Amino acid sequence: VTEQDGNLILDVDDDGAGIAEHQRERVFKPFARLDKSRHRASGGYGLGLSIVKRIVDWHGGDVAVAESDWGGARFRVILPREQRRQHVLGRQKTVKS
């Protein structure tokens, strides 16, 4: 975890096979499974990263995947250090004075 320009940055790295560049956006789509040998019984439902992306979006942040220094994937979550006055679904709250 690091801090940069008013954001908290969380990097999670692994040393696995990584994720091909052309597949990196797809991993955040619901029910996405990149490995054809995995199915619900052996590999879950393909919802985990789409849920992470939705939660991070609600908090005004961003999540991305790149190549790790260890050879696998690096997932980076960027969240604003201070929460903005924003509705949980991304719409601005109207504050009456």
N, C-alpha and C positions, 0 to 999 in steps of 0.2 A: 504494500500500500504506500502510495506517495501522494503528495499534494503539489498541484501545479495550476497557476492562474485561477485560483479560487475553486478548483475542482479536486475531488478525491479520486484517485486512480487505483483500481484494484486489478492486478494482473494475475492470472492463473495459467501456469505453463505446464505442459506435459512433454514426455519424451516418446510419445507414440508415433503413429504413422502420419499425423498431421491431417490437414484438410486442404484439398486442392483449391487453388485460388478461385477457380470458376464455380466452386461449390460453397464458398464462404457465406454468401447471403442466404443461400437455401437452408442452412442449418438452423436459422431462426424462424423458419416457417413451421406452422403446426403440422404434426405427423410426418415430418421429414426424417428419413433414415438414409444415410449415404451408403452404408454397407448393405448390399443386397442380401447377405447371408443372415442379417439380423431381422427378427420379426417380433411381434408382441410378446411371444412366449420367452424369447431369449434376449430381447433388447429394449423392452419398454414400448411406450406408445409414440415416442417422438415429440413429446410436448414440453420437455424440460427447458430447452433453450428458448422456445417461443414464450413460455411463461416468464423466464428471466427478462427477455427483451421487453415484454409488456410492462412489467414492474419498473424496470429502469426508465422506460419512456414516461410512465406516470410521474416519476420523480424528476423529470426534466433532464435526464441523462442520456447516455449512449452506450451501446455495447457492440463490440466488433471482435472479429477473429483474424489472426494473422499467424505468421510462422514464429515459433518459439526459438530462442537461442539453443534449446535442448534438442531441436529437430522436430518436435511435434507441433501442437497448436498452442497459441497464446490467446486466451480470451481476456479482453480488456473491458472493464466496466468503468465508465466515467460518470460521476455524480457531482452535482453542484454542492459545494461545501455548505452553503446556506440554502435552505428550502425556499423556493419562490412561492408566492401566494398564488397557488394554482389548484384547480379542482383535480381530484385524483384521476379523472379521465382525460385530463389535458386541457380542459376549458377554463378560462380565467374566471375566478370568482368575482362577483360584483359586491363591493363593500359599500353599504349605505352609511352615511355619516349623520 
